[in-house]
Amino acid sequence: MSRRHRTVSDAAAPGAPRTVVFDLDGTLADSEEGILRSFRLTLVDEGLTPTDEELRHLIGPPLEESFARLGIAPSRLAPVVARYRAYYDRVGVDAAVPYDGVIEAVRRLHQGGVRLAVATAKRVDFARRMLARFALADVFDVVEGVSGDDRIRTKNDVVDVVRRTLGESGVTWMVGDRRQDVEAARHASWVPVGVLWGYGTREELVTAGAARLIETPSQLVDAVLGVARREVVGPGSGGRP
């Protein structure tokens, strides 16, 4: 191909990432409808009827952690998680939609020469199916999630796989909406970047140690390619409460 593609090194400010690793739920995908539907069906089987507000706080963390917070006994966690995933396969995965501006932002980063990956606590086959529905599967070098056989169970396990698969990735940002994304970024020695359009809050992300906060997908593109004003993390800087 004769036309030279613009790369990150052509325009980005010093410290701008060569690689961006995205969370999925609450970052690329608004998956609330399908997740809540699957939680409700699973919990009805267990005789539990939490409110939607209680369930929304459980979007993002590992399923075992979420069900434990709802009072599921440790001995019941494995079968309950398996039943949730069966429901999610049938009624949840395909209910997700990309956030406004996300598809354009991801494609602009890809066209700008940024290496892209996904690291999610969602089961990996669900993640790949969702990205294929969004017509985004072709832009990611790596898409990883938890495995169906318990070999890869935690977010840290997932980022370890992504890191090994990417190899030398230079400055890398982990972009997500919850505390677990910030913690996973630090585990991988990546820069933790929080987004404010998902299920987490500014306070959660700041407390967890996010290096910077991003309010819109277009602002993320500008920040990665080094052409936007820097986002100040701290009180009084706007965004979600």
RANORSUL-V846477 format. One line per field, one symbol per residue. phi: phi as a letter, one per 30 degrees, with the letter a starting at -180 (. if undefined). burial: 1 if it has 24 or more other ideal C-beta (glycine too) atoms within 12 Angstrom, else 0. Layout:
phi->???
burial->???
This chain:
phi->.dddddceddbddeidddbbccdcdibccdceedddedeedddedcicbddddddedcdkdededdddddjddedcdddddddeddddedbcedddbddeidddddddddddjddbbbbbddddddddddddddhcedccdbbbadcdcidcccddedddddddddidcidbcccacbedddddddecicddbccccccdcededdddjedacbcbedddeddddibcddddcldiciidd
burial->0000000100010001111111111111111111111111111000000100001111111111111001010000100110111011000110110110011011011101111111111111011111100101001111111100000111111110111001001011111111111111101101111111111111011101011111111111111111000010100000100
